[in-house]
């Protein structure tokens, strides 16, 4: 009886060994096929994306993501070929993915924002932008941060989640409108003030003739009249023209005898004479 039991155990072990070897060979073949499939799909996807207008960095991220997903599927297929419960692996991957996403949710938000910025292209390297986190010239764009150089010579790292807020790009258009608010005395005629302002605009370099410069009365203050001076210049000439126009307005006002007012308070002292009996 002991001999018969031993023979049965030996046969069972031999049978299990044959199944293990077969499963292992099948898993190896499946792995080779999956590797070839991953490479072929990756090459085809890279060629397709290369014919689109997407930036190279966006295409690279898409290819990397697809490759990662394909490798996960490969692991599941090979595990199933070896007899490992796939549902357990899927549950394990789900738990790990949830834990990682909760731990790095801010980073993932920046990554998503970076992809949005790369696809929509609201600005490029070299543009001067204004964001909720600061303003400056774009010097570098990564998947998580956009690096700006401020007017003070500082390097500002702005999270790419800024894509959910307002972004002002001052470099996209070829021209910009230049505007100054100037005050003048009530005693000066509007025509004289307008003439002096237009004279100052004419002396300012890099101001465009079309659209033509204009001067408007903006508001009436307690001690002065406010005027708006508007003209146009090329984007790259904006700041030199901005500051030069300020100087030219002051000089033109002095030459024309126009008083440039500021907030002040006039106090009148009235002497009261004593009544005589």
Wavefront OBJ file of the C-alpha trace (Angstrom):
o trace
v 0.000 0.000 0.000
v 2.875 2.341 0.786
v 4.417 1.563 -2.594
v 1.187 2.438 -4.390
v 0.937 5.760 -2.507
v 4.519 6.615 -3.359
v 3.905 5.836 -7.036
v 0.863 8.128 -7.065
v 2.850 10.959 -5.466
v 5.653 10.521 -7.990
v 3.174 10.618 -10.900
v 1.508 13.718 -9.483
v 4.862 15.486 -9.090
v 5.845 14.524 -12.635
v 2.514 15.796 -13.943
v 2.919 19.095 -12.071
v 6.445 19.426 -13.395
v 5.237 18.972 -16.976
v 2.543 21.632 -16.469
v 5.055 24.072 -14.937
v 7.491 23.616 -17.801
v 4.717 24.069 -20.354
v 3.391 27.161 -18.626
v 6.897 28.559 -18.426
v 7.536 27.978 -22.126
v 4.176 29.503 -22.988
v 4.950 32.532 -20.806
v 8.335 32.982 -22.520
v 6.737 32.843 -25.967
v 4.014 35.253 -24.858
v 6.615 37.627 -23.432
v 8.599 37.627 -26.684
v 5.460 38.306 -28.718
v 4.412 41.118 -26.359
v 7.863 42.723 -26.521
v 7.729 42.704 -30.314
v 4.189 44.125 -30.223
v 5.234 46.911 -27.816
v 8.131 47.885 -30.057
v 6.032 47.859 -33.229
v 3.223 49.887 -31.650
v 5.720 52.372 -30.201
v 7.440 52.886 -33.561
v 4.139 53.321 -35.390
v 2.840 55.750 -32.771
v 6.036 57.798 -32.927
v 5.755 58.042 -36.718
v 2.106 59.071 -36.567
v 2.771 61.753 -33.954
v 5.742 62.970 -35.972
v 3.371 63.919 -38.793
v 1.184 66.036 -36.511
v 1.705 69.582 -35.260
v 2.309 68.490 -31.680
v 5.533 69.578 -30.035
v 8.262 67.000 -29.714
v 7.999 67.005 -25.927
v 4.271 66.277 -26.008
v 4.819 63.428 -28.468
v 7.543 62.045 -26.241
v 5.249 62.051 -23.188
v 2.440 60.356 -25.121
v 4.752 57.635 -26.396
v 6.165 57.065 -22.897
v 2.682 56.781 -21.417
v 1.488 54.328 -24.064
v 4.651 52.252 -23.637
v 4.089 52.104 -19.868
v 0.493 50.964 -20.325
v 1.581 48.280 -22.804
v 4.179 46.966 -20.397
v 1.571 46.726 -17.642
v -0.687 44.755 -19.983
v 2.283 42.526 -20.866
v 2.926 41.774 -17.199
v -0.730 40.833 -16.687
v -0.778 38.552 -19.746
v 2.429 36.765 -18.751
v 1.194 36.395 -15.175
v -2.021 34.832 -16.412
v 0.012 32.462 -18.599
v 1.924 31.335 -15.500
v -1.280 30.715 -13.580
v -0.974 33.733 -11.295
v -4.388 35.288 -10.433
v -4.623 38.429 -12.557
v -7.407 39.939 -10.482
v -5.056 40.117 -7.500
v -2.439 41.932 -9.557
v -5.032 44.362 -10.908
v -6.215 45.104 -7.377
v -2.607 45.584 -6.260
v -1.894 47.965 -9.138
v -5.072 49.897 -8.335
v -4.121 50.344 -4.687
v -0.579 51.409 -5.592
v -1.851 53.849 -8.229
v -4.330 55.388 -5.773
v -1.672 55.790 -3.097
v 0.788 57.377 -5.519
v -1.830 59.725 -7.012
v -2.855 60.952 -3.544
v 0.761 61.488 -2.548
v 1.723 63.454 -5.629
v -1.575 65.069 -6.600
v 0.013 68.538 -6.804
v 2.737 67.207 -9.076
v 0.148 65.488 -11.242
v -1.803 68.751 -11.468
v 1.357 70.501 -12.644
v 2.037 67.729 -15.165
v -1.492 68.001 -16.521
v -1.108 71.772 -16.696
v 2.208 71.376 -18.486
v 0.626 69.164 -21.129
v -2.169 71.700 -21.583
v 0.372 74.506 -22.027
v 2.410 72.494 -24.526
v -0.655 71.616 -26.568
v -2.504 74.953 -26.504
v 0.681 77.110 -26.643
v -0.574 80.311 -24.952
v 3.080 81.401 -24.836
v 6.528 80.243 -25.935
v 10.095 80.746 -24.777
v 11.008 84.427 -25.079
v 7.496 85.823 -24.491
v 6.792 88.269 -21.689
v 3.770 87.033 -19.717
v 1.784 87.995 -16.638
v 0.408 85.120 -14.513
v -1.332 84.903 -11.117
v 2.030 83.792 -9.682
v 4.153 86.560 -11.210
v 5.320 88.052 -14.478
v 8.476 87.955 -16.553
v 10.100 86.639 -19.722
v 9.713 82.897 -20.345
v 13.169 81.294 -20.335
v 12.374 77.593 -19.918
v 9.344 75.304 -19.957
v 9.323 71.892 -18.302
v 6.538 69.444 -17.642
v 5.949 70.746 -14.110
v 7.287 74.317 -14.002
v 7.646 77.358 -16.243
v 10.713 79.453 -15.454
v 10.449 83.234 -15.827
v 13.092 85.950 -15.714
v 11.657 88.996 -13.963
v 12.461 92.645 -14.640
v 14.553 92.656 -11.440
v 16.799 89.890 -12.787
v 15.252 87.141 -10.672
v 14.456 83.593 -11.785
v 10.840 82.749 -10.986
v 9.597 79.147 -11.063
v 5.844 79.152 -11.736
v 3.870 75.874 -11.354
v 2.235 74.759 -14.584
v -1.110 74.633 -12.802
v -1.222 78.334 -13.778
v -2.967 77.111 -16.940
v -6.217 77.190 -14.936
v -5.848 80.943 -14.333
v -5.538 84.082 -16.444
v -2.377 84.436 -18.512
v -1.560 87.715 -20.259
v 0.928 87.423 -23.114
v 2.434 90.798 -24.009
v 4.619 89.437 -26.838
v 2.149 87.614 -29.062
v 0.938 90.603 -31.087
v 3.285 92.765 -33.137
v 2.055 96.108 -31.713
v 0.971 97.445 -28.331
v -0.987 100.482 -27.257
v 0.855 102.936 -25.046
v -1.228 105.002 -22.637
v -0.503 107.747 -20.099
v -2.832 109.669 -17.803
v -1.884 113.338 -17.489
v -3.404 116.104 -15.380
v -3.618 119.778 -16.340
v -5.023 122.899 -14.754
v -8.602 124.055 -15.285
v -7.147 127.355 -16.453
v -5.475 125.735 -19.501
v -7.547 125.333 -22.631
v -8.241 121.791 -23.754
v -6.903 122.554 -27.231
v -3.591 123.759 -25.768
v -3.201 120.650 -23.625
v -4.046 118.383 -26.540
v -1.581 120.194 -28.784
v 1.216 119.863 -26.213
v 0.528 116.149 -25.756
v 0.574 115.479 -29.505
v 3.812 117.449 -29.772
v 5.332 115.176 -27.135
v 4.115 112.100 -29.008
v 5.667 113.402 -32.221
v 9.038 113.771 -30.511
v 8.954 110.228 -29.115
v 10.883 107.671 -31.141
v 9.302 104.434 -32.423
v 5.700 105.681 -32.158
v 3.571 104.453 -35.054
v 1.632 106.898 -37.222
v -1.127 104.348 -37.812
v -3.195 104.044 -35.672
v -2.942 107.782 -35.110
v -2.197 109.100 -31.592
v -5.191 110.519 -29.718
v -5.731 112.673 -26.629
v -9.010 112.562 -24.686
v -10.417 114.297 -21.632
v -10.776 111.484 -19.113
v -12.280 113.001 -15.993
v -12.679 116.180 -13.956
v -10.920 116.154 -10.618
v -11.175 118.444 -7.619
v -8.225 120.569 -8.714
v -7.313 119.377 -12.231
v -8.561 117.843 -15.463
v -7.303 114.372 -16.358
v -6.316 113.586 -19.956
v -5.484 110.241 -21.583
v -2.708 110.101 -24.170
v -2.813 107.017 -26.389
v -0.494 105.914 -29.179
v 0.823 102.673 -30.668
v 4.295 101.209 -30.946
v 5.930 97.925 -31.855
v 6.021 95.408 -29.026
v 9.810 95.369 -28.784
v 9.862 99.208 -28.622
v 7.159 99.546 -25.971
v 9.202 100.297 -22.846
v 11.695 102.762 -24.435
v 8.764 104.674 -25.959
v 6.821 104.482 -22.687
v 9.460 106.277 -20.643
v 10.538 108.686 -23.373
v 6.959 109.876 -23.849
v 6.720 110.704 -20.143
v 9.755 112.963 -20.426
v 8.579 114.566 -23.668
v 5.162 115.403 -22.172
v 6.777 117.286 -19.318
v 9.040 119.195 -21.705
v 6.154 120.012 -24.059
v 4.019 121.262 -21.158
v 6.802 123.554 -19.986
v 7.279 124.971 -23.490
v 3.546 125.549 -24.006
v 3.034 127.011 -20.528
v 0.579 124.282 -19.551
v 0.441 123.624 -15.828
v 0.776 119.962 -14.850
v -1.286 119.695 -11.678
v -1.107 117.415 -8.699
v -3.397 116.856 -5.742
v -3.300 119.873 -3.468
v -5.522 121.766 -1.085
v -6.106 125.523 -1.284
v -6.747 127.138 2.085
v -8.285 130.639 2.115
v -8.023 132.631 5.323
v -10.756 135.213 5.753
v -10.253 137.874 8.349
v -13.402 138.834 10.201
v -13.569 142.477 11.161
v -14.845 143.244 14.618
v -18.064 145.189 14.679
v -17.761 148.589 16.178
v -20.411 150.047 18.327
l 1 2 3 4 5 6 7 8 9 10 11 12 13 14 15 16 17 18 19 20 21 22 23 24 25 26 27 28 29 30 31 32 33 34 35 36 37 38 39 40 41 42 43 44 45 46 47 48 49 50 51 52 53 54 55 56 57 58 59 60 61 62 63 64 65 66 67 68 69 70 71 72 73 74 75 76 77 78 79 80 81 82 83 84 85 86 87 88 89 90 91 92 93 94 95 96 97 98 99 100 101 102 103 104 105 106 107 108 109 110 111 112 113 114 115 116 117 118 119 120 121 122 123 124 125 126 127 128 129 130 131 132 133 134 135 136 137 138 139 140 141 142 143 144 145 146 147 148 149 150 151 152 153 154 155 156 157 158 159 160 161 162 163 164 165 166 167 168 169 170 171 172 173 174 175 176 177 178 179 180 181 182 183 184 185 186 187 188 189 190 191 192 193 194 195 196 197 198 199 200 201 202 203 204 205 206 207 208 209 210 211 212 213 214 215 216 217 218 219 220 221 222 223 224 225 226 227 228 229 230 231 232 233 234 235 236 237 238 239 240 241 242 243 244 245 246 247 248 249 250 251 252 253 254 255 256 257 258 259 260 261 262 263 264 265 266 267 268 269 270 271 272 273 274 275 276 277
